[in-house]
Amino acid sequence: MAASKSRFLTAQWRNLVMLNYEVDPEILKPYLPAYTEIDLWEGKCLVSMVGFLFKETRVMGVKWPGHVNFEEVNLRFYVRHFDGKQWKRGAVFISELVPKSMIVLIANNLYKEHYRALPMRHSITKDGADHTNFLYEWKLKGNWNKLGVTVRNSLKPIEPGSAEEFIFEHYWGYNRLNVHKTMQYEVEHIQWQIAEVKDYVFEADIKELYGEAFVPYLSAKPFSAFWANGSEIAVRIADKLLFAPVLPE
């Protein structure tokens, strides 16, 4: 994708919660976009439960009333694509939850995302003098599901080569259109700062949300738990991958 493509969406992504789980890569194959391959962390195939806040959202430069500040919770995994010159590291979204039906309509139709609208809420509360709780909740079949962490009130940079860098440093999104076509879009943001996670919570109807295949993996203890402060972001207009360049030797 050329860097000159126009920005489709600008916003702030804030208070990102990431619970990361090791899974069998076989369960991700139905979601794997053409011309990408699963990107492993030290030989492990990871998916992430992610919660964060959209703030100051603009679509094509316009703030849409009632759709400026809202929560999102998603399940994603990691891939890479060789564009003929370099490897691009990206994320693929299995499911995305938001509280606004208009977002679902736009994102699913224009970007072939997998959004679903549910009642949502969030809270940020102090946990003593040195820690803060960040909690995201969504209501499904009358029950509130939850994803959250308790973090130390001390920011630090992401270290090169770290597990945090692998999880957070992705600047491309890929969506499967069919077995031969993939949608690709670029995401821009500065490198975020992180904080140490003291504790976490994840309580959800995994089968209803993501299917039976994910139940044993997302029911287990996460491989890691991260938090990042976030920043302003921009998502550029998407294009399509229709063929695979020759891979490097």
Number of C-alpha atoms within 10 A of each C-alpha: 15 9 8 8 14 13 19 15 17 23 21 20 24 20 19 23 28 29 26 23 21 18 19 14 15 9 11 18 11 10 15 24 24 21 21 22 15 21 19 15 14 7 7 14 20 23 28 24 22 21 29 26 20 20 18 16 22 18 15 13 12 11 15 12 7 9 18 16 15 18 22 24 25 19 20 18 25 25 23 22 23 17 17 11 10 11 14 15 21 23 22 23 21 20 16 20 22 22 21 19 13 14 16 19 15 13 13 14 11 10 18 17 22 16 24 18 18 16 14 21 17 18 10 13 11 13 13 8 8 10 17 18 19 22 22 25 24 23 16 15 9 7 11 16 17 20 22 28 24 25 25 18 15 11 15 11 13 19 11 9 8 10 15 20 15 16 19 20 17 19 15 21 22 30 23 23 17 12 11 13 17 21 20 21 21 21 17 16 16 10 15 19 18 24 19 18 21 14 13 20 15 18 13 19 16 17 13 11 17 14 10 11 15 16 15 11 16 23 14 10 13 19 14 16 23 25 29 26 16 20 18 16 18 19 21 23 19 19 15 15 21 12 12 15 13 10 12 9 3
